[in-house]
């Protein structure tokens, strides 16, 4: 498909509008407090159901991610074979949206009632990324950085 200059300008303007809206929300919420300093973070969250339980997968990074992101946030969820699952919703991610893929573990061991989440945030600079999975059993979290796969296991 050939893109015209008008198409590119519209895409660029849309992306900037989404980033501005996300930054405004972060500023209104006051950022994330760590110790005595306040850092401004941007949070996005795909929502999924696994075996009938709803999980929010929260991804957070400093607001600089809105200028640094280079593509959609990649989320891969590995579940035991035969598990029911569904994508409930995604959001604009860090300006490029999110891709969420479910994989049924075939040669890999994933305990019944558990699942694994792997996240990658593509960006032009190295920034911290926090991944939290919130469900009925509480919150599981880990941290990493952009351009690296960040993995965690949620046990049921």
Secondary structure, DSSP 8 states (H G I E B T S, - for coil): ----HHHHHHHHHHHHHHHHHHHHHHHHHT-EEETTEEE-EEEEEEEEEETTEEEEEEEEEETTHHHHB-S-EEEEEEEETT--EEEEE---TTTT-EEEEEEEESSS---TT-EEEEEE--BSS--EEEEEEEETTEEEEEEEETTS-EEEEE--
